[in-house]
Structures are given as C-alpha cells and as structure tokens.
Amino acid sequence: MKKWSREIEINAPIEDVWVLFNGSLEEMQKIMPQVVENKPITITDDMVGSIYSQKYKEGKRVMEYEVETLEYKNASDEKMVKVGFTLSNMFEITAKYELGKLEENKTFFKYTTTNKPLKWFIKPFLLFGNDKVVVKFVQRVKDVAEKR
C-alpha cells in the first residue's frame, strides 16, 4: 500500500473550507471537477457508514463507484472526513481530509490518501507513484477556499 500526505495553512474560516468537503456537488466540484455526480444511497445518523454513488470523469470515460464514509467528525474547531472506495476492481483507495481551526480566519488542512493494489501485477506500478497529485490538490483547496 502506498500513502501520501500533505498539509497546508489556509487563510479562510474553517467553515468556508469544510463546505468544500461536506456540502453540495457544486461545492465539491470546485476542488474535484472530475466528480460529475455524488448521490446518497445510505445516510447514517453519525455519517460513518454512509454510502454515496459517485461518478468520476477521466477524459471521455466516466467511472462509477460507491464511496463509503469511514470516519467523520464535525466539531466547531476540528473537522474530518475519511472516505474509501474500490476503483475498477484494481485499487482500494482512501482519502482523509482533516481541518483544524487555528484562528478565526486561518485553518489547518491535512490531506492523506492511500492506494492499495488489489491485483499482484499492479503493485510494481505503485513504485513509480509520487505526491504531485496530492500537492496540487492541497493547493487547489487553499486557492478555492481563500477566494470565497
């Protein structure tokens, strides 16, 4: 399994950042434009175990998968959501978004993702993986949140 993590300070209130992860599809698309659909299938009271049907567009191809909420916290000064899904029966992927209130208009953001190959012949490809996508994503979240 490969793991990447990156953190950054964002000059925006925690709620302005959180809505990008915990809001509407329109808000989510500001930081994840490839997500073209995010429909709830099962929503639990504490959000853990909730399942969404998500469609993701890569070029002309649209992939559909179920995303499960694995961890969830929504306190006034600390927020976190971790989701997991299986991509093309080849990878188990998790994404964890953690927010912490540093000041009224300053938020700590940490993004951690894991990628576990489900087929033996995929494992060597992870050796060539790097954190470029993670770095770009964290910067996109910062840019979008600070423009709100």
Backbone torsions as a table, in degrees:
resi	resn	phi	psi	omega
1	MET	NA	139.1	178.7
2	LYS	-108.0	142.2	-178.2
3	LYS	-133.0	135.5	176.2
4	TRP	-128.6	144.6	179.8
5	SER	-147.8	145.4	178.1
6	ARG	-151.5	146.2	177.9
7	GLU	-132.8	157.3	-176.5
8	ILE	-158.3	155.3	171.9
9	GLU	-96.1	136.1	-178.7
10	ILE	-117.6	130.8	179.4
11	ASN	-85.8	71.9	179.4
12	ALA	-161.7	153.2	176.3
13	PRO	-62.3	150.1	-177.6
14	ILE	-56.4	-38.3	-179.2
15	GLU	-65.4	-33.2	178.7
16	ASP	-69.2	-27.8	177.2
17	VAL	-83.0	-43.2	-176.2
18	TRP	-59.5	-37.3	-177.4
19	VAL	-61.6	-23.4	178.1
20	LEU	-69.2	-24.8	-179.4
21	PHE	-105.4	-24.8	-170.9
22	ASN	-121.1	19.0	-176.7
23	GLY	-113.5	-145.0	-175.8
24	SER	-79.9	169.9	174.5
25	LEU	-59.3	-39.8	179.7
26	GLU	-58.8	-43.0	177.8
27	GLU	-66.7	-44.5	-179.1
28	MET	-60.0	-38.8	-178.2
29	GLN	-66.5	-18.2	177.0
30	LYS	-66.2	-29.5	179.1
31	ILE	-111.1	-18.1	178.5
32	MET	-132.9	73.1	-174.3
33	PRO	-63.8	-18.8	179.9
34	GLN	-74.1	-18.3	178.1
35	VAL	-77.3	116.0	-176.5
36	VAL	-105.4	-10.4	177.9
37	GLU	-156.2	142.0	178.8
38	ASN	-148.6	88.3	-175.3
39	LYS	-105.1	130.3	176.4
40	PRO	-68.5	135.5	174.1
41	ILE	-104.4	-50.5	178.5
42	THR	-136.2	127.1	177.1
43	ILE	-118.7	125.2	178.7
44	THR	-96.9	163.0	-178.9
45	ASP	-60.2	-42.8	-178.1
46	ASP	-97.8	9.8	177.6
47	MET	75.3	-28.8	178.5
48	VAL	-66.8	128.4	-176.2
49	GLY	94.5	-6.8	176.3
50	SER	-65.1	145.1	-178.2
51	ILE	-127.7	135.9	178.6
52	TYR	-123.9	143.2	170.8
53	SER	-90.9	121.7	-175.5
54	GLN	-123.1	136.8	174.9
55	LYS	-111.6	135.1	-174.1
56	TYR	-127.4	125.9	-177.5
57	LYS	-101.7	122.7	177.7
58	GLU	-121.8	103.0	-173.3
59	GLY	66.9	-123.3	178.3
60	LYS	-95.9	-7.8	-176.9
61	ARG	-89.9	135.8	176.4
62	VAL	-114.7	123.1	178.1
63	MET	-107.4	144.6	178.9
64	GLU	-120.9	136.7	178.5
65	TYR	-152.5	163.5	177.9
66	GLU	-98.2	129.3	-179.9
67	VAL	-107.3	126.7	179.8
68	GLU	-109.4	135.8	174.5
69	THR	-79.5	117.4	-176.1
70	LEU	-95.3	-34.3	177.9
71	GLU	-143.3	150.8	-178.1
72	TYR	-157.5	134.3	174.7
73	LYS	-146.2	133.4	-179.5
74	ASN	-138.3	72.8	175.8
75	ALA	-97.8	167.8	-175.4
76	SER	-66.2	-31.0	-177.3
77	ASP	-115.6	2.6	179.6
78	GLU	-150.2	126.5	-178.1
79	LYS	-136.1	145.9	-178.2
80	MET	-159.2	140.5	171.1
81	VAL	-141.0	135.0	175.2
82	LYS	-124.1	127.9	179.7
83	VAL	-121.6	158.4	177.8
84	GLY	-141.9	150.0	177.7
85	PHE	-159.2	161.8	175.7
86	THR	-106.2	127.9	-176.5
87	LEU	-105.2	116.9	175.6
88	SER	53.4	30.2	-177.0
89	ASN	54.3	22.0	-178.2
90	MET	-115.4	-32.3	-175.3
91	PHE	-136.3	141.0	165.8
92	GLU	-98.6	122.8	-175.2
93	ILE	-121.2	137.8	170.4
94	THR	-123.3	151.2	175.6
95	ALA	-137.4	126.5	-179.6
96	LYS	-121.7	127.7	-179.8
97	TYR	-116.7	118.0	-178.5
98	GLU	-119.1	132.6	178.8
99	LEU	-124.6	141.4	175.0
100	GLY	-136.5	136.2	179.6
101	LYS	-79.5	117.3	177.7
102	LEU	-92.9	-44.4	176.5
103	GLU	-147.0	179.3	-178.4
104	GLU	-56.6	-39.6	-177.8
105	ASN	-119.4	30.7	178.4
106	LYS	-141.4	129.2	-175.2
107	THR	-129.1	136.6	172.6
108	PHE	-86.0	132.3	178.5
109	PHE	-128.1	128.4	176.3
110	LYS	-127.1	130.6	178.6
111	TYR	-119.0	126.9	178.1
112	THR	-129.5	132.4	177.7
113	THR	-132.3	145.9	176.0
114	THR	-125.1	152.6	-179.0
115	ASN	-139.3	111.3	-178.7
116	LYS	-113.0	116.5	178.5
117	PRO	-69.5	140.0	180.0
118	LEU	-99.2	-10.0	179.0
119	LYS	-119.7	138.2	-176.3
120	TRP	-59.0	-34.8	-175.4
121	PHE	-76.9	-7.2	178.1
122	ILE	-87.6	-27.5	-174.2
123	LYS	-50.5	-44.3	-179.2
124	PRO	-60.4	-28.0	-179.4
125	PHE	-66.8	-27.1	178.7
126	LEU	-67.6	-22.3	178.5
127	LEU	-62.2	-26.2	-178.1
128	PHE	-93.9	-1.4	-179.5
129	GLY	-70.1	147.6	174.3
130	ASN	-136.9	-180.0	-174.1
131	ASP	-95.1	16.0	-177.5
132	LYS	-58.0	-42.4	180.0
133	VAL	-65.6	-39.6	179.6
134	VAL	-65.4	-44.3	178.8
135	VAL	-60.7	-45.1	179.6
136	LYS	-64.2	-39.4	-178.8
137	PHE	-65.4	-46.3	-179.8
138	VAL	-60.3	-41.5	178.9
139	GLN	-66.7	-38.3	178.3
140	ARG	-63.1	-43.3	178.3
141	VAL	-59.6	-45.4	178.8
142	LYS	-59.6	-48.8	-177.9
143	ASP	-61.3	-46.2	-178.8
144	VAL	-66.0	-46.1	-178.3
145	ALA	-63.6	-38.7	-177.7
146	GLU	-74.4	-16.2	177.0
147	LYS	-87.9	-11.3	-176.6
148	ARG	-64.6	NA	NA
